[in-house]
Amino acid sequence: MRRPVETWEDERPARAPRAPKGPRVLREPPRRGEGSPRKLGRLLLVLILLLMAAAIAYAVMFMPKADPGQDNGAPAPTGSAAPPAASGKPEPSGSTDGSADGSDGPGSQQPQTSRSAAALAPGYTLRKDAEGFEVGVPKDWQRSPANADRQIRYGSDGFTLLVVPGRDTVKSGGSDPLDYQRDKEPELQPFRDSSWSSSSGLRRVDVGRQAMAEGQFTWQESGGREVFVRNLAMIVDGRYHVIQVIGPENDRDKVTEIYEQAIASYRVAG
């Protein structure tokens, strides 16, 4: 009896059963924006702004404040300062400039009308005039007697100091020394008449109850000489006193020096 033929399939070994797979782990998708560089940048920006705000607040609240009246280190102006008060009176509360143009300011001194004259610079001497005033002039200057206009002159070498001690009254000349100087003062008539003339630094200064005006002028004399003039008109006891210095236009510094010495030492005899 024949044996049945075994097939090839019957001869293949059976596969081992596969191990059962565990449960699949599902990955959680990343949250939106987590770990984003953009979010980190925004956070840093906010922190920086907060720090800046805190620094500003600290500076405003705790830093020392500057004293309003303290010098802030700015350089002092190079021009002439306003004249100091005379006779112990308070400083002038203000001044009116008749033709302010940025030119040189007034002299640094002021007439002394009721106390001893200030110390004079070397080369100057105090002259006690018979017309009732004292004034500092260069030592070698000569005095000319008062003329019909009550003008007393001291001078030498082309320079002249002219003093008019109380000729005109406030009643006749007006109570504003700036207007008197500009329109009525006889000593400035050559300026008004000259075809070649200029003015600068015209201003009024009030010190206590004393009013005065000063200015700088140039004009051409009848002989053709061009002169530079410093002029001051002030009211003392209801009368105008005039101090005027005249010199060559090209020697303004010398004119100013003589003028400042004169107004610093001028005193009306009481």
Order of alpha helices (4+ residues) and beta strands (2+ residues): alpha-alpha-beta-beta-beta-beta-beta-beta-alpha-alpha-beta-beta-beta-beta-alpha-beta
